[in-house]
Amino acid sequence: MTSLSLSAKDRPTETVFSFRIAMFVSALLLASGCVHLAMFAILGTTWQGPLSLRKPALFGISGGITMWSLAWLMTQLRPKQLDRLLVNSLAIALLMEVVLITLQYWRGVPSHFNHSTNLDAAIEFSMLGLILFVTGGIFYLTVRTCWLRAIEPAMAIAIRGGMLLLAISCLLGIATSVLGEMNLTAGRSAELLGRAGVLKFPHGVALHAIQMLPFVAWLARLLNLDHSVRIVTSALVAQILFLLYALWQTGHGRDRFDLDSIGGSILAMVALLSLYPAFALSLGFARNLGRK
């Protein structure tokens, strides 16, 4: 599965820019997120709350980065006939979701857990449908990472681990919506579980492993490190443990860094496992600089 001998079917025939619609949507989402982030910096408004600039800013930037990553992923998979249609459909769905979230901000109403009017309820229902569609596409692509092109073992681990965590993050996002609605029905906060558990914390922790892990693998290759598989594996295990930490904190009704002995122990293991790739990459940089 990770052999480096390139057969005809394994030779890359497309680059990330071959998926033009996906790349255009990615750029559009990033631009929207950055504009709203700049507005926050200029206006100095609050970052918290359902009516803050946080949602259009973060959803735009996060959606743009995720869409770029999915387009890049397609260049690492063995191609199928409908790949372009799939990626373009995911791009349009992500764009529509962020457009609806941004629209609600400019209307001055919450984008999530808002059923106050028929229009608001229709928008939230549409957002849920779009997320379910994107989640299905991400799960399909995650399964397909079992059949990558012939790439380095470290990059293969990074892609498979990153996509698995992205798929888990999507499920956690859906679970967050369901639990939030249940909380609202019971007269509790839609944002919290128990006393202070932040429902969106586990979802956010796993969301961007598909960028971080391949970046670590790319750096290890760039620096020509012999132990790149161990570096990426250590980063992946640290990411998984960080997700377990987030689930522990939220599931026990604790704020992100309101530590108990178990939460503290998991977080300490995350830190220790993260030290190895950080040290190895830093050492590689220093060694390469010394040769120049």
Beta strands, then each sheet from edge to edge (+ up, - down):
strand 1: 192-193
strand 2: 197-198
sheet 1: 1+ 2-
end
